[in-house]
């Protein structure tokens, strides 16, 4: 059972942050462990760096390409220095760092505050100065410092001493190296680690399951008072793309951003689907995580697994997440006042996943899928997407809803196609619930008023029929008013279903990425 909201906020403020000038917003990047374990090598790190650049992830803010355990040999050299595995890293860590730096990115590495790493390689206990010097000489920018084989007497002071020793060794090198403590929350590091490291793990390791993600969320969300610029609660690396459902993946990314957590990609980006990349690359959600005010979102309500989080932002807006822990859909509600917004006659709600804009006099409410979340940016004022024109972007394909071939004839197939700014991709939302193309002369239409799964979606002269009325839902789906079914990319749950020319149809709503849409 979750603690009542009265007790969520914690008893004490964050200690002074480590003054190394780093991580003024939560660090963003990649770590190989979740997807690869010990199977790390130079090629993986370099290819990931290249992909950061080519995919736009670098431009979205991802900076660190981090090597986890198993990068070294099992023995130090004659001078007591760590030795990069020459098979895995033929150019050494220095060569890999140079490659990453040449792409405008930064390199991270892993070590351990004990005698051996978790995988049994040499640890840094008693070698802090030597190892810190090696990291600096190699051009390392980030150190994840684990806690296996720690020889601890079990006291908090021992933990403080071991992590402080590496902090001081890193500082003595003169190179700015972000210091990430990974002692799994054993000694409540949020209470003491602020002056020692830039982030600290608050829990044990995550895995790619909703249960694991949920347990870690429950622990981390209570620690909001301890986080701030330069010092962050770390609920572990992201499992987005590693086996949870699209709805669960989106919840994890929303919650981590709301909690101002480090955003460290934990999947193989080289084989990631467009759906996965649509989550990692959502700049509106990233902006919440990276907001310079540096506040971690707080849980302002929780009842029966229906949670509300609010995060104040630097421009006066508030990010609100409605999160449904349960397996069935439920309505979750709060108010602008409860979220901390100043009094106003109207509030503008921008849905950060669908980009749809609505207004409210104060109530913030949505039907949220099981294991799902709805994320709003809320501000005083008003706004609406009705009457505006946008491409409609599919999450599973990152392609746009398109009238085939630019044709305007009634019966023209509605498909997905590379977004190109054409009039056949320009969707105007009307107050009648229509989705009009070509400047408003033709409507999206469910064929022949049919309401069964598999009904094709076509272009037709606007006629006011119920089969031409659609709802843009808070969860990112678009449903037909007449049928209640979802606008679906046919076969879009598989890669072959997300190529140019795949038609749209009506289908039973199932939470798939091929039923998720955003106003581009």
C-alpha positions as CSV (number, residue, x, y, z in Angstrom):
1,X,0.0,0.0,0.0
2,X,1.3,3.5,-0.9
3,X,1.9,5.9,1.9
4,X,-0.7,8.6,2.2
5,X,0.1,11.8,0.4
6,X,0.7,13.5,3.7
7,X,3.9,11.6,4.2
8,X,5.2,11.5,0.7
9,X,7.2,14.7,0.8
10,X,9.9,13.5,3.2
11,X,11.2,15.0,6.4
12,X,14.3,16.9,5.3
13,X,15.6,19.0,2.4
14,X,18.4,18.1,0.1
15,X,22.0,18.6,1.4
16,X,24.3,21.0,-0.5
17,X,25.1,19.6,-3.9
18,X,28.6,18.6,-5.0
19,X,30.1,21.8,-6.5
20,X,31.7,20.4,-9.6
21,X,29.4,22.3,-11.9
22,X,28.0,19.1,-13.6
23,X,24.5,17.7,-13.9
24,X,22.7,20.9,-13.3
25,X,19.9,19.1,-15.0
26,X,19.5,15.3,-14.9
27,X,22.1,13.5,-17.1
28,X,20.9,12.0,-20.3
29,X,22.6,9.3,-22.3
30,X,23.0,5.5,-22.8
31,X,24.3,2.6,-20.7
32,X,24.8,-0.8,-22.2
33,X,24.1,-3.0,-19.2
34,X,20.3,-3.6,-19.4
35,X,20.5,-4.8,-23.0
36,X,24.0,-6.3,-23.2
37,X,25.3,-7.2,-19.7
38,X,28.9,-8.1,-20.1
39,X,28.8,-8.1,-23.9
40,X,30.1,-4.6,-24.3
41,X,32.8,-3.6,-26.8
42,X,34.2,-0.7,-28.7
43,X,32.0,-1.3,-31.7
44,X,28.8,-1.1,-29.7
45,X,29.8,2.2,-28.0
46,X,30.9,3.8,-31.2
47,X,27.9,2.7,-33.2
48,X,25.6,4.0,-30.4
49,X,27.4,7.3,-30.5
50,X,26.9,7.5,-34.3
51,X,23.2,6.7,-33.8
52,X,22.8,9.4,-31.3
53,X,23.9,11.8,-34.0
54,X,22.0,10.3,-37.0
55,X,18.7,9.8,-35.1
56,X,18.4,13.2,-33.5
57,X,18.9,11.9,-30.0
58,X,22.0,14.0,-29.5
59,X,20.0,17.1,-30.6
60,X,17.3,16.1,-28.1
61,X,19.8,16.3,-25.3
62,X,21.3,12.8,-24.9
63,X,25.0,13.4,-24.2
64,X,26.7,10.5,-22.4
65,X,27.5,7.1,-24.0
66,X,28.3,4.9,-21.0
67,X,30.3,1.7,-20.7
68,X,29.2,-0.6,-17.8
69,X,30.9,-3.6,-16.2
70,X,33.3,-6.1,-18.0
71,X,35.3,-3.6,-20.0
72,X,38.7,-4.5,-18.4
73,X,41.0,-7.4,-17.9
74,X,40.9,-9.4,-14.7
75,X,44.3,-8.2,-13.6
76,X,45.9,-4.8,-13.2
77,X,49.2,-4.0,-14.9
78,X,52.6,-4.0,-13.2
79,X,52.0,-0.3,-12.2
80,X,48.7,-1.2,-10.5
81,X,46.6,0.4,-13.3
82,X,43.4,-0.9,-14.8
83,X,43.8,-2.5,-18.3
84,X,41.1,-2.2,-20.9
85,X,40.3,-5.6,-22.5
86,X,42.3,-5.5,-25.7
87,X,39.8,-7.7,-27.6
88,X,36.8,-5.7,-26.6
89,X,38.5,-2.3,-26.8
90,X,41.4,-2.6,-29.3
91,X,41.8,1.2,-29.3
92,X,41.6,1.3,-25.5
93,X,39.2,3.5,-23.6
94,X,41.2,6.5,-24.8
95,X,40.5,5.6,-28.4
96,X,36.9,5.0,-27.8
97,X,36.6,8.3,-25.9
98,X,38.2,10.2,-28.7
99,X,35.7,8.7,-31.2
100,X,32.8,9.7,-28.9
101,X,34.2,13.1,-28.3
102,X,34.6,13.7,-32.0
103,X,30.8,13.4,-32.4
104,X,30.2,16.1,-29.7
105,X,29.3,13.5,-27.1
106,X,30.8,12.4,-23.8
107,X,32.0,9.0,-22.6
108,X,31.1,7.3,-19.3
109,X,32.7,4.3,-17.6
110,X,32.0,1.9,-14.7
111,X,33.9,0.9,-11.6
112,X,33.2,-0.4,-8.1
113,X,33.8,0.9,-4.6
114,X,34.8,-2.6,-3.5
115,X,37.7,-5.0,-4.2
116,X,35.9,-6.3,-7.3
117,X,33.1,-5.3,-9.6
118,X,29.8,-7.1,-9.6
119,X,31.1,-9.2,-12.5
120,X,34.4,-10.0,-10.7
121,X,36.8,-7.5,-12.4
122,X,39.2,-5.4,-10.3
123,X,37.5,-2.9,-8.1
124,X,38.8,0.5,-7.0
125,X,38.9,0.1,-3.2
126,X,42.4,1.2,-2.2
127,X,43.2,2.3,-5.8
128,X,41.0,5.4,-6.0
129,X,43.8,7.8,-7.0
130,X,45.3,5.5,-9.6
131,X,42.0,4.7,-11.2
132,X,40.8,8.3,-11.2
133,X,44.0,9.3,-12.9
134,X,43.5,6.7,-15.6
135,X,39.9,7.8,-16.2
136,X,41.0,11.4,-16.6
137,X,43.9,10.5,-18.9
138,X,41.6,8.4,-21.1
139,X,39.1,11.3,-21.4
140,X,36.3,9.8,-19.3
141,X,33.4,12.2,-18.5
142,X,31.2,10.1,-16.3
143,X,31.8,7.5,-13.6
144,X,29.2,5.0,-12.4
145,X,30.5,3.7,-9.1
146,X,29.0,0.4,-7.9
147,X,28.9,-1.3,-4.5
148,X,29.7,-5.0,-4.9
149,X,32.4,-6.8,-2.8
150,X,32.6,-3.7,-0.7
151,X,34.3,-5.2,2.4
152,X,31.9,-2.9,4.4
153,X,31.4,-3.1,8.2
154,X,27.8,-2.2,7.5
155,X,28.0,1.3,8.8
156,X,26.8,4.4,6.9
157,X,30.2,6.0,7.7
158,X,32.0,3.2,5.7
159,X,29.8,4.0,2.7
160,X,30.5,7.7,3.1
161,X,34.2,7.1,3.3
162,X,34.4,4.9,0.3
163,X,32.5,7.2,-2.0
164,X,34.2,10.3,-0.6
165,X,37.6,8.7,-1.4
166,X,36.6,8.4,-5.1
167,X,35.0,11.9,-5.2
168,X,38.3,13.4,-3.9
169,X,40.4,11.4,-6.3
170,X,38.3,12.5,-9.3
171,X,38.5,16.1,-8.1
172,X,42.3,15.9,-7.8
173,X,42.7,15.0,-11.5
174,X,41.3,18.4,-12.5
175,X,39.0,16.8,-15.2
176,X,35.3,17.4,-14.8
177,X,33.9,13.8,-14.3
178,X,30.2,13.4,-13.4
179,X,30.1,11.1,-10.3
180,X,27.1,8.7,-10.2
181,X,26.9,6.7,-6.9
182,X,25.4,3.2,-7.2
183,X,25.0,1.8,-3.7
184,X,21.4,0.7,-4.4
185,X,19.8,2.9,-1.7
186,X,21.3,0.7,1.1
187,X,22.3,3.6,3.4
188,X,19.7,6.1,2.3
189,X,22.2,8.0,0.1
190,X,19.7,10.8,-0.5
191,X,20.4,11.9,3.1
192,X,24.2,12.2,2.7
193,X,25.3,11.9,-0.9
194,X,24.5,15.4,-2.2
195,X,28.0,16.8,-1.4
196,X,29.7,13.6,-2.7
197,X,28.1,12.7,-6.0
198,X,25.9,14.1,-8.8
199,X,23.4,11.3,-8.6
200,X,22.7,8.3,-6.4
201,X,20.7,5.1,-7.0
202,X,17.7,4.9,-4.7
203,X,16.9,1.2,-5.2
204,X,18.2,-2.1,-6.4
205,X,18.5,-3.0,-10.1
206,X,15.5,-2.6,-12.4
207,X,14.3,-5.2,-14.9
208,X,12.1,-5.0,-17.9
209,X,8.8,-5.7,-16.2
210,X,6.0,-3.5,-15.0
211,X,6.2,-4.9,-11.5
212,X,9.9,-3.9,-11.2
213,X,9.3,-0.5,-12.7
214,X,6.3,0.1,-10.3
215,X,8.3,-1.0,-7.2
216,X,11.1,1.4,-8.1
217,X,8.7,4.2,-8.8
218,X,7.1,3.7,-5.4
219,X,10.4,4.1,-3.6
220,X,11.8,7.0,-5.7
221,X,8.7,9.2,-5.8
222,X,8.8,9.7,-2.0
223,X,12.3,11.3,-2.2
224,X,11.4,14.6,-4.0
225,X,12.8,16.9,-1.3
226,X,16.3,15.5,-1.8
227,X,16.8,16.2,-5.5
228,X,18.0,19.4,-7.2
229,X,20.5,20.8,-9.6
230,X,23.7,18.9,-9.5
231,X,22.3,16.1,-7.2
232,X,19.6,13.7,-8.4
233,X,17.7,10.7,-7.2
234,X,18.4,7.9,-9.7
235,X,15.7,5.2,-10.0
236,X,18.0,3.3,-12.4
237,X,18.4,3.1,-16.2
238,X,15.4,3.0,-18.5
239,X,14.0,-0.3,-19.7
240,X,12.0,1.3,-22.5
241,X,12.2,-0.9,-25.6
242,X,13.2,-4.1,-23.7
243,X,10.0,-6.0,-23.5
244,X,7.3,-4.1,-21.6
245,X,4.2,-3.0,-23.5
246,X,4.2,0.3,-25.4
247,X,1.8,1.7,-22.7
248,X,4.1,0.6,-19.9
249,X,7.1,1.9,-21.7
250,X,5.4,5.3,-22.1
251,X,4.5,5.3,-18.4
252,X,8.1,4.6,-17.4
253,X,9.4,7.5,-19.5
254,X,6.7,9.8,-18.3
255,X,7.3,9.0,-14.6
256,X,11.1,9.2,-14.9
257,X,10.8,12.6,-16.5
258,X,8.3,13.8,-13.9
259,X,10.7,12.7,-11.2
260,X,13.6,14.6,-12.7
261,X,15.5,11.3,-13.0
262,X,18.6,10.7,-15.1
263,X,17.4,9.5,-18.6
264,X,19.8,6.7,-19.5
265,X,18.7,4.6,-22.4
266,X,19.0,0.9,-21.7
267,X,18.1,-0.7,-25.0
268,X,20.0,-1.5,-28.2
269,X,19.3,1.6,-30.2
270,X,20.7,0.0,-33.4
271,X,17.6,-2.3,-33.6
272,X,15.1,-0.1,-31.8
273,X,11.6,0.3,-33.3
274,X,10.2,3.6,-34.4
275,X,7.7,3.2,-31.5
276,X,10.6,3.0,-29.0
277,X,12.3,6.0,-30.6
278,X,9.1,8.0,-30.4
279,X,9.3,7.6,-26.6
280,X,13.0,8.4,-26.1
281,X,12.8,11.3,-28.5
282,X,9.8,13.1,-27.2
283,X,11.2,16.6,-26.6
284,X,8.2,18.0,-24.8
285,X,8.6,15.2,-22.1
286,X,12.4,15.6,-22.1
287,X,11.9,19.3,-21.4
288,X,10.0,18.5,-18.2
289,X,12.9,16.3,-17.0
290,X,15.5,18.9,-18.0
291,X,13.6,21.9,-16.7
292,X,16.2,24.2,-15.1
293,X,14.2,24.8,-11.9
294,X,15.3,21.3,-11.0
295,X,12.3,20.2,-9.0
296,X,11.4,16.6,-8.7
297,X,7.7,15.9,-9.2
298,X,5.8,15.1,-6.1
299,X,2.9,12.7,-5.7
300,X,0.0,14.9,-4.7
301,X,-2.7,12.2,-4.6
302,X,-2.8,8.4,-4.5
303,X,-5.8,6.2,-4.0
304,X,-6.4,2.7,-5.1
305,X,-3.4,2.7,-7.5
306,X,-4.5,5.9,-9.2
307,X,-1.7,8.4,-8.8
308,X,-1.3,12.1,-9.5
309,X,2.1,13.8,-9.7
310,X,2.8,17.5,-10.1
311,X,6.2,19.1,-11.1
312,X,6.6,22.9,-11.0
313,X,8.5,24.3,-14.0
314,X,10.7,27.3,-14.4
315,X,8.2,29.4,-16.5
316,X,5.4,28.9,-14.0
317,X,3.8,25.9,-15.7
318,X,3.2,22.7,-13.9
319,X,3.6,19.2,-15.4
320,X,0.9,16.8,-14.2
321,X,1.0,13.0,-14.7
322,X,-2.1,10.9,-14.1
323,X,-0.8,7.3,-13.6
324,X,-2.9,4.2,-13.4
325,X,-1.1,1.3,-11.6
326,X,-4.0,-1.0,-12.2
327,X,-4.7,-3.3,-15.1
328,X,-8.0,-1.8,-16.1
329,X,-8.7,1.7,-17.4
330,X,-9.9,4.2,-14.9
331,X,-10.6,7.9,-14.7
332,X,-8.1,9.9,-12.7
333,X,-8.8,13.5,-11.7
334,X,-7.2,16.4,-9.9
335,X,-7.4,20.2,-10.1
336,X,-5.1,23.0,-11.1
337,X,-5.2,24.3,-7.6
338,X,-4.1,21.0,-6.2
339,X,-1.3,20.9,-8.7
340,X,0.0,24.2,-7.5
341,X,-1.2,26.5,-10.3
342,X,-2.2,30.1,-9.4
343,X,-5.8,31.0,-9.4
344,X,-7.1,31.7,-13.0
345,X,-10.4,31.6,-14.8
346,X,-9.0,29.2,-17.3
347,X,-6.1,26.8,-17.8
348,X,-4.5,25.4,-20.9
349,X,-3.7,21.7,-21.0
350,X,-1.1,20.5,-23.5
351,X,-1.0,16.7,-23.8
352,X,2.7,16.0,-24.0
353,X,2.3,12.7,-25.9
354,X,-0.5,13.6,-28.4
355,X,0.3,17.4,-28.5
356,X,-3.5,18.0,-28.4
357,X,-4.5,21.2,-26.5
358,X,-7.6,21.7,-24.5
359,X,-8.8,24.2,-21.8
360,X,-10.4,23.7,-18.4
361,X,-11.8,25.9,-15.7
362,X,-9.8,23.9,-13.2
363,X,-10.5,20.2,-13.4
364,X,-7.7,18.0,-14.8
365,X,-9.2,14.6,-15.6
366,X,-8.7,11.8,-18.1
367,X,-9.5,8.1,-18.7
368,X,-6.1,6.4,-18.3
369,X,-5.5,2.9,-19.7
370,X,-4.3,0.1,-17.3
371,X,-0.6,0.6,-16.6
372,X,-0.8,3.8,-18.5
373,X,-0.3,7.5,-18.0
374,X,-1.5,10.8,-19.3
375,X,1.0,13.7,-19.1
376,X,0.0,17.3,-19.3
377,X,1.8,20.6,-19.2
378,X,-0.7,23.0,-17.5
379,X,-0.6,26.8,-17.6
380,X,-2.9,29.7,-16.9
381,X,-4.8,30.7,-20.0
382,X,-6.7,28.9,-22.7
383,X,-6.2,27.1,-26.0
384,X,-7.6,24.4,-28.2
385,X,-6.5,22.2,-31.1
386,X,-10.0,22.6,-32.7
387,X,-9.6,24.6,-35.9
388,X,-5.9,24.0,-36.2
389,X,-4.1,22.0,-38.9
390,X,-1.4,19.4,-38.4
391,X,0.1,16.2,-39.8
392,X,-1.1,13.3,-37.7
393,X,2.0,11.2,-36.8
394,X,1.8,7.5,-36.0
395,X,3.9,6.3,-33.1
396,X,4.6,2.8,-34.5
397,X,5.9,4.1,-37.8
398,X,6.9,7.8,-37.3
399,X,5.0,8.3,-40.6
400,X,2.1,10.6,-41.3
401,X,-1.6,9.9,-42.1
402,X,-1.8,10.4,-45.8
403,X,-4.3,10.4,-48.6
404,X,-2.7,8.0,-51.1
405,X,-1.0,9.6,-54.0
406,X,-2.3,13.1,-53.2
407,X,-5.7,12.1,-54.7
408,X,-8.8,13.9,-53.7
409,X,-11.4,11.5,-55.1
410,X,-14.0,10.0,-52.7
411,X,-12.8,6.5,-51.8
412,X,-9.1,7.4,-51.8
413,X,-7.2,5.1,-49.4
414,X,-5.9,6.6,-46.2
415,X,-2.4,5.3,-45.5
416,X,0.8,6.1,-43.7
417,X,3.6,7.8,-45.6
418,X,6.8,9.6,-44.9
419,X,5.9,13.1,-43.6
420,X,6.4,15.6,-46.4
421,X,4.2,18.6,-45.6
422,X,1.7,18.0,-48.3
423,X,-1.9,19.0,-48.3
424,X,-2.8,15.3,-48.3
425,X,-1.2,15.1,-44.9
426,X,-2.6,18.3,-43.4
427,X,-5.4,17.3,-41.0
428,X,-7.7,20.0,-39.7
429,X,-9.7,19.3,-36.5
430,X,-13.2,20.7,-36.5
431,X,-15.6,21.3,-33.6
432,X,-17.9,18.6,-35.2
433,X,-15.1,16.0,-34.5
434,X,-14.1,15.8,-38.2
435,X,-10.6,15.2,-39.5
436,X,-10.5,17.2,-42.7
437,X,-7.8,17.1,-45.4
438,X,-7.0,19.5,-48.3
439,X,-7.9,22.6,-46.5
440,X,-11.2,21.2,-45.2
441,X,-12.9,19.9,-48.3
442,X,-12.5,16.2,-47.7
443,X,-13.1,14.1,-44.5
444,X,-11.7,11.0,-43.0
445,X,-14.4,8.4,-43.3
446,X,-15.2,4.9,-42.0
447,X,-16.2,3.0,-45.1
448,X,-19.9,2.6,-45.7
449,X,-20.8,3.4,-42.0
450,X,-19.4,0.0,-41.0
451,X,-18.4,-0.5,-37.4
452,X,-16.6,-3.9,-37.4
453,X,-12.9,-4.3,-36.8
454,X,-11.1,-4.3,-40.2
455,X,-13.3,-1.5,-41.6
456,X,-11.2,0.5,-44.0
457,X,-10.7,4.2,-43.6
458,X,-11.0,6.3,-46.7
459,X,-11.3,9.9,-47.9
460,X,-14.9,11.1,-48.6
461,X,-16.8,14.2,-49.2
462,X,-17.7,15.7,-45.8
463,X,-21.3,15.1,-45.0
464,X,-21.7,15.3,-41.3
465,X,-22.2,11.6,-40.8
466,X,-21.3,9.8,-37.6
467,X,-18.8,7.7,-39.5
468,X,-16.8,11.0,-40.2
469,X,-16.6,12.0,-36.5
470,X,-13.6,11.2,-34.4
471,X,-12.3,11.6,-30.8
472,X,-8.7,12.5,-30.0
473,X,-8.4,10.8,-26.6
474,X,-6.0,11.8,-23.8
475,X,-4.2,8.4,-24.1
476,X,-3.1,9.2,-27.7
477,X,-5.7,7.1,-29.5
478,X,-8.2,8.3,-32.1
479,X,-11.5,6.6,-32.0
480,X,-14.5,6.6,-34.3
481,X,-17.6,8.1,-32.7
482,X,-19.9,5.7,-34.5
483,X,-17.9,2.5,-33.9
484,X,-15.9,3.2,-30.7
485,X,-13.0,1.5,-32.5
486,X,-9.4,2.9,-32.8
487,X,-7.7,4.3,-35.8
488,X,-5.2,1.6,-36.5
489,X,-2.2,1.1,-38.8
490,X,-3.0,-2.3,-40.4
491,X,-0.5,-4.9,-39.1
492,X,1.5,-2.1,-37.4
493,X,2.3,-4.3,-34.5
494,X,5.0,-5.8,-36.8
495,X,7.8,-4.0,-38.7
496,X,6.3,-4.9,-42.1
497,X,3.1,-3.0,-41.1
498,X,4.9,0.3,-40.7
499,X,6.2,1.0,-44.2
500,X,5.0,3.5,-46.7
501,X,1.6,2.7,-48.2
502,X,0.2,0.6,-45.3
503,X,-3.6,1.5,-45.1
504,X,-5.4,2.5,-42.0
505,X,-8.5,0.7,-40.6
506,X,-10.7,0.5,-37.6
507,X,-9.7,-2.0,-34.9
508,X,-10.5,-2.9,-31.4
509,X,-8.5,-0.6,-29.1
510,X,-5.6,-2.6,-27.6
511,X,-3.0,-0.1,-26.5
512,X,-0.6,-0.8,-29.3
513,X,1.8,1.8,-30.7
514,X,0.1,1.4,-34.1
515,X,-3.0,3.0,-32.5
516,X,-1.2,6.0,-31.0
517,X,-1.2,9.3,-32.8
518,X,0.2,12.8,-32.2
519,X,-0.3,16.2,-33.8
520,X,3.0,17.0,-35.4
